[in-house]
Amino acid sequence: MTSTRTEETDPFCLQPLDAAAMLFDAPWHRFAVIGDSLSAGTGDASPGYVDKGWSDRLADVLRHIRPDLAYLNTAEDGTTTTQTLEKQIGRAVEFEPDLLHLPCGANDLVRRTPDFAEIERNLRRMYELASETGAQLTTFTLGRAYMIPLFQDWSERVARINDITRGLAGEYEAVVVDMWHHPVNDREDLLSEDRIHFSTSGQAVMATEMVKSLSNVLSRTTRA
C-alpha cells in the first residue's frame, strides 16, 4: 500500500524553520562530512519529501542561522574506513571545520570475515585526527532496517560495529545519533529500491534526529 505520509505530516520530522529555531544559537560556520553512502545521504526519492539527503538538509538548516556557512561533503558510496582515512580525512582537516561528521564503517561489514580490530583502529585514527580540529564531531549508528540477508550473522555484525561507534563517540565527546533503536526502522517504505539505503523519507528523519542531538549539545553548553 502506498503511504500518504508527507514531510509536513511526518511525526518524526521537523519543519525547516522549527529545526532552525532549535539551533538558533549554533556557533558552527564550517560543516564537513566524510565517509560512505550513509554520510553522503544516498537514497531514492520519496513522494511528498524533499529529495535531499540528511547532510544536505542539515547544511540547509544551518544556513538559516549562518548564511555564510561553508560546507564540504567528500563522502562516496562504497567507501571503507581505510579508504576514508587515505582519501578524505586529510581534506576535512585542511578545511578546518567546526562541525565534522564521521562514518561508522558500514562497508567494512560486507566481507566474508570483517576485521573488527582493523575497523576500530581506522575509526579511532579518524577520531584522533578529527579531534585535533577542535570541531564538534557527529556520527550515526546503523539502523536495524539495513540488512544483508547473505550474511546470517548480519545483526551481530551491526551490533558489534554500533558498539564500537558508541564507544569512540563517548571517548571523543561526539554526538552519536542512534538509528538502531529508532521506530522509523519499522516503516515498510523506509528503504530505497536497493533495500540498503534509507529513502529520502528516512533521510528527513535522520536530519531531524541530528538537529535534536545538536540542540541538546547547545543546551548543555548553555547550562555549563
N, C-alpha and C positions, 0 to 999 in steps of 0.2 A: 504494500500500500504506500502511495506517495505521501510524504509528510507535507502538511500545510503550514508547518512552523516557519517563521521567518526570523531574520536577525532582530527585528523590532519586538517580536513576541517571545523570543527565546528566553526562558527564565535564567539561563546560565550566562547570558551576555549583557555586558554594559553597553549603553549607547555612547557614542564618541564624546559628547560633551560631559556626560556623567563620569566617564573614565578620566577625562582631563581634569575634572574637578577633584577627583581623588588624588591626583598628582600635581595639584596646583603649585605646590612649593618645591617641586622636584629640582635638584641642583644640576641635573645632567645635561651637558651640552654636546657630548661626543659619544655616540652609541655604536658599538661594534658587535658583530655576530660572526662566530666561526663554527665550523663543523660540517655536518651532513645534512640530509634532507629534512630532518627534524628541526635543525637550526634554520634552514632555508625557508621553512614553511610550505613545503611541497604538498600539493593536494588538488584533487579535482574540484571544479566549481560546484557549489550547492545552490539550487534555486532559492531565491529570497535572501541570499547572503552576498555581501561584497566579496568579489573574487580576489582576495588577498590573503597571504599567509600571516601567521601571528606576528612575526618580526616586523614586517612592513606596517601592520596595524599598530604595533606599539610605537614605531617611529612616527606615525601619523598623530597618535595621541600626544607624544612628547612635543611635536611641532606646534600643537595648540598652545603649549606653555612656553616653548623655546623655538620661535620661528626660524632661528638661525642654526638649528640642530644639524650637526654633521653626522652622517650615517654611513657606516661601512658594513657590508654583508658579503663575506667571502665564501660562505657555505656552499658546498656542492653535493649533489646526490651521490650516494655510494661511497663517500669518503670515510676512511677508517681513522682511528686515533693516531696511528703512525703517520698517515698522510696529512692529517691536520697539523701535527707537530712540524712536519717537514715543509709544508707549503702555506700555512695560514697564520699560525700564531705569531710569526715574526712580523707579518704585515699588520696584524692587530696591535701589537705592542708599539710599532712605529706610528700608528695612527693616534696614539696617546688618548685612549678612551677614558671616560669616567664612568661608563656603564658598559659591561662586557659580558656577552653570553657565551658559555662553553658547552660543548656537546657531552653526551653521556655514553658514547661508544656503541650505539645500536648496530652498526655494520660489522663490528668485530665479533658479534654473536653468530653471524651467518657463516660459520666454518664448521667443519666436521667436529673439531675439538677446540673450542675457544681457549685461549691462553689468558685466564683472568689475571694472573700476576702481571703479564705484559700490559694488559688493558689498564690496570690500576697504576702501573708505572707511568704509562703515557699520559693518563689523565692527571696524575699528580704533578708531572712536569709541566703540563699546561697550566694547572692552578698556580704553581710556583712562579712561572713567567708572567701570568696574568696578574697575580697579586702585586708584582713589582710596579705595575702601572698605577696602583692606588685606586683602581676602579671598583665600583660595586659590581660583584660577579653574580651571574644568574645561571641557572640550568634547569632542566626538566628530568623527571624520571619517566620511563617508558610506560605507556598506558597498557592495560591488560587486553584491550581490543586488538593490539598489534600482535598477530600470531603468524608463525611459520610452521604449518602442520607437518612439514617434512621432518622436523626435529621433535621427537616425542618428549624430550626434556625441556621444551621451549620455555614453559612457565618458570622452571627452576633457573634457567639461564637469565631470564629477565629479572627475576627476583634477586639474583646474585649481583647483577650489574647495577640494579637500582640501589642495593645496599652500599655498593662502592660509591655511587654518586652521592647518596645521603651522607656517607662518612666524610668524603672530601669536602662537600659543601659545608658541613659543620666545622671542619678544621679551618677553612678559609673564609668563614662567615659569608658564604654565598647564599643567595636566595635560591631555594630549590622548590619548584612548583611540582607537586606530587600528582602526576596524572594517573598513576596506577589505581588509586582509590576513587577517582572522580566518577560520579554516576553517568557522565556523558558516554563512558565506555559501553553502556547498555543500549545505546541507540542503534537501531538496525541500519540507519542511513549514515552512520558516522564515517565509515571508511570509504576511500576512493575505490575506483574500479580494480586497482591492483591488490586490494584487500590488505594493504600495508599502511599507507599514509592516511592521516585524517583528511577528510574533505574540508572545504572552506568553512562549513558549519562548525567542525571541530577546531579549526584554526581560530575562529572567532572566540570560542570558549577558552582556548589556551591563552589568547591575548588578554582576555578578561582576568583569568587567574594570575597572569603575570602582573597586571596592573594592581590587583588586590594585594599581591605579595609585596610589591614595591611600595605600595601605600603603607603597609604595615612597617616596613623599614623606616619610612619617613616618620611615622608616628613614634617609633622607639627613639629615633634620633631627637625628636622634639621633646619627648619626656626626659631624655638624658640631659 
